[in-house]
């Protein structure tokens, strides 16, 4: 309890120190611009909540928050929330290289100007980064903070209240779906997975996490193993006559067979219902665990 109280006080102190001049709640958010002076109207996102993340590649605190921002994006993008980064980098190649390396999937705008020279920094009263704004479905400020945990808490609050998007847009965005849903997917795996003979004999079992893409037409592509968790029974008395080198070869063969079987079954799945983002079908990466258990 004390730790939580200290963390909350630190978060409050950060906003008390760095967020006092930010746009107040209820303010209509200014439009955004980029290096080509193109205007990105906030009204284009009406009907959806919008996260504005002011940051830069050279900002240590921004890089520290990046993993949590990725988690928020993964959780709320498919629920209709728009994420937009506003960078104060001045070198486009540095910015692009960083985004590619970090696999940042959301839109990032930049005037390629220093923060003190940026129109967006002036419009949004940015004097410290990272700074985050959350806009409601009408484009008004509902949160202005330098603390990402406050952004997370507000998004959770809006989700529970069904206020992330207006009702007519709810359900437009969704992750890819197996025909018939998760219970049918489980039944498909149970019916189609065949335990490899050698793996069963060596007592190799565990879980294979398979990554693949669900294309816009629902087909599955790019199937590959992402992660494995195995155990075996080669240390039992049954295999005591084998050397450690022989056991290693057995273990490796059994694990390879389980990986191949998991990829085989995933590759033969029927077409999925493709994911939708902003009402349009999109290609999405999906992870599926395939479990092998011996009786």
Rosetta blueprint (number, residue, H / E / L):
1 X L
2 X H
3 X H
4 X H
5 X H
6 X H
7 X H
8 X H
9 X H
10 X H
11 X H
12 X H
13 X H
14 X H
15 X H
16 X H
17 X H
18 X H
19 X L
20 X L
21 X L
22 X L
23 X L
24 X L
25 X L
26 X L
27 X L
28 X E
29 X L
30 X L
31 X L
32 X E
33 X E
34 X L
35 X L
36 X L
37 X L
38 X L
39 X E
40 X E
41 X L
42 X H
43 X H
44 X H
45 X H
46 X L
47 X L
48 X E
49 X L
50 X E
51 X E
52 X E
53 X E
54 X E
55 X E
56 X L
57 X L
58 X L
59 X L
60 X H
61 X H
62 X H
63 X H
64 X H
65 X H
66 X H
67 X H
68 X H
69 X H
70 X H
71 X H
72 X H
73 X H
74 X H
75 X H
76 X H
77 X H
78 X H
79 X H
80 X L
81 X L
82 X E
83 X E
84 X E
85 X E
86 X E
87 X E
88 X L
89 X L
90 X L
91 X L
92 X H
93 X H
94 X H
95 X H
96 X H
97 X H
98 X H
99 X H
100 X H
101 X H
102 X H
103 X L
104 X L
105 X L
106 X L
107 X E
108 X E
109 X E
110 X E
111 X L
112 X L
113 X L
114 X L
115 X H
116 X H
117 X H
118 X L
119 X H
120 X H
121 X H
122 X H
123 X H
124 X L
125 X L
126 X L
127 X L
128 X L
129 X L
130 X L
131 X E
132 X E
133 X E
134 X E
135 X E
136 X L
137 X L
138 X L
139 X L
140 X E
141 X E
142 X E
143 X E
144 X E
145 X E
146 X L
147 X L
148 X H
149 X H
150 X H
151 X H
152 X H
153 X H
154 X H
155 X H
156 X H
157 X H
158 X H
159 X H
160 X H
161 X L
162 X L
163 X L
164 X L
165 X E
166 X L
167 X H
168 X H
169 X H
170 X L
171 X L
172 X L
173 X L
174 X E
175 X L
176 X L
177 X E
178 X L
179 X L
180 X L
181 X L
182 X H
183 X H
184 X H
185 X H
186 X H
187 X H
188 X H
189 X H
190 X H
191 X H
192 X H
193 X L
194 X L
195 X L
196 X L
197 X H
198 X H
199 X H
200 X H
201 X H
202 X H
203 X L
204 X L
205 X E
206 X E
207 X E
208 X E
209 X E
210 X E
211 X E
212 X E
213 X E
214 X E
215 X L
216 X L
217 X L
218 X L
219 X L
220 X E
221 X E
222 X E
223 X E
224 X E
225 X E
226 X E
227 X E
228 X E
229 X E
230 X E
231 X E
232 X L
233 X L
234 X L
235 X L
236 X L
237 X H
238 X H
239 X H
240 X L
241 X L
242 X L
243 X L
244 X H
245 X H
246 X H
247 X H
248 X H
249 X H
250 X H
251 X H
252 X H
253 X H
254 X H
255 X H
256 X H
257 X H
258 X H
259 X H
260 X H
261 X H
262 X H
263 X H
264 X H
265 X H
266 X H
267 X H
268 X L
269 X L
270 X L
271 X L
272 X L
273 X E
274 X L
275 X E
276 X E
277 X E
278 X L
279 X L
280 X E
281 X E
282 X E
283 X L
284 X E
285 X E
286 X E
287 X E
288 X E
289 X E
290 X E
291 X E
292 X E
293 X L
294 X L
295 X L
